[in-house]
Amino acid sequence: MFALVLLTMLPFIWFGMVVAISFIETPLKFRAPGMTHALGVGIGRIVFKVLNSVEAVVAAVILLTWILQPALVSPPAGLLLGLAMAALALQVLVLRPSMAKRTKALSETALKHDGGTAVRAKVGTNTHIAYITSEALKVLALPVTGILVVLAVAAR
């Protein structure tokens, strides 16, 4: 029973974290008075590093639960979980490190700026667009996974 709770609850928690940070907090921070692009990017580097770390823990618990109770995860739910986990791995292992030099340079310029003007967020690279796309993939896959787990168990 506890495994079922984890396999339904954790995908929704993970989904909520991604929506809250990636699609609500991140765009809004750039609208704050005095927020510079460089400062926003610097904050984003820290926030996304922590977010990805928490996501990795949640994904590990889901994976462990799935391994221990494979009957609870239907093939479609398993595919979606795999996609979400692959998107996270891509972000952590490829995309964030690739963006690190640019974002570090931008955040360091914040130390030299007076912060007097607000700026709009700019999507500057294909890597950044790939990161946003991988976030969208997780946002689509995770709630459907939770629903599929519940439906598969209810159908038994």
N, C-alpha and C positions, 0 to 999 in steps of 0.2 A: 504493500500500500504506500509506503514512504517513497519508493521508487516512482510510482505513478505520480505522486504529488510533485516530486522533483522534476520529472519529465514534462509536466504540464506547466508548472509554475516558472521554472527557470528560463524557458524560451521567452515568456512574456516579460519577465524582469529584464532580460538581456535586450529585448525589443525596446522597452521603455527607456533604458539607459541610452541606447543609440539615438532614439528619437529626441530625447531631452537634450542631449549634448550636441549632436550633429546637426539637427534640423531646427532646434529652437534656440539654445544658448549661443551657439557659434555665430549664426547670422545676426542675432540681436546685439551681441557685444560690440559689433562694429558700428552700431547706431548710437552708442552711448556718447554723451558729450565729452569731448576731449580725447576720445579713443583714436589713436593713430593706427595705421595699418601695421606698422612694425610692432607696436605694443600688443595689439590683438593677436598677431601671429605668435609672439612670444608666449602669451598666455595659452594659446591654442596648443603649442608644443607640449606644455606641461599637462594640460587637461587631457589631450589625446593619448599621451604616454600612460597616464594613470587609467584612463578609460580602457585602453587596450589591455592593460594588466588585469583589471577587474574582469573584463570580458574573457580573458584567457582562463582565469580561475573558474568562472561560470561554465565555460565550454568544457573544461576538464572534468568538472562535477557531472555535467550532462553526459559526457563521453563515458565516464566510469559507470554511471548509472545505466546507460545504454548497454555497456558490455556485460554488466551483472544481470540485467533484465532485458535481453534482446527481444523477447516476445511483446514487450510494450511498445516497440517502435516499428511501425509498418514500413514497408519499403519506400513509399512516397515521403513519409516523415523522415526516414533515414537519409534520403536523398537531400531533402531541404536542410536537415541538420548538417549534413556534409558540406553543402554549399555555404552555409553561414560560417562554418568552421574554416573552410578554405578561404573565404573572403577575409576572415580575421588573420589567418596565417599570411596571406598575401600582404595585408596592411602592415603587419608587424615585421615580416622578414624582408619585404621588397619596397613597398611604397613609402612608409614612414622614413626608413633610412635614406632613401633616395631624395626625399624632400628635406632632410635634416640640414644639409649645408645651407640651402637657400633660406629656410625659416630661421636658422640660427643667425645668419647674417642680417636678416630683416629685424629680428628681435634685438640684436645688439645696437642697431641704429636708434632704437627707442631710447636708449640711454643718452643719446645726443640731441634728442628732439624735445621741444618744450611742451608738447602734448596739447597745444592750444586749439587744434582743429579736429573735428571728427572726420572719419574717412569711411568710404564704402568698402566692403570686402571685395577682394579681387581674386578670381580664380586664375592663377598665373601659368599653370603648366598642365601638360597632359597627365602627369603623375597625380596632380591634385584632382583632376577630373576623374581619374581612375579610382582614387580614394573615395570620392563622393559616390561614384557608381557602386563600389563595393559596400558602402554604407547602405545604399538603397537596396541592394540585394539582401542584406541582412534584415532590413526593415520589412521586406516582402516575405522572406523565408521563415522568420522566427514565429510570428503569430500563427501562421498557417500550420507550422509544425505542432505547436501546442494544441490547436484545434484537432489536427489529425490524430494525435496521441489519444485525446479524449474520445473521439469518434471510434477509433479502433478498439479501445477497451470497452466502450459501450456496446459495440456490435457483437462482442463475445457472448 
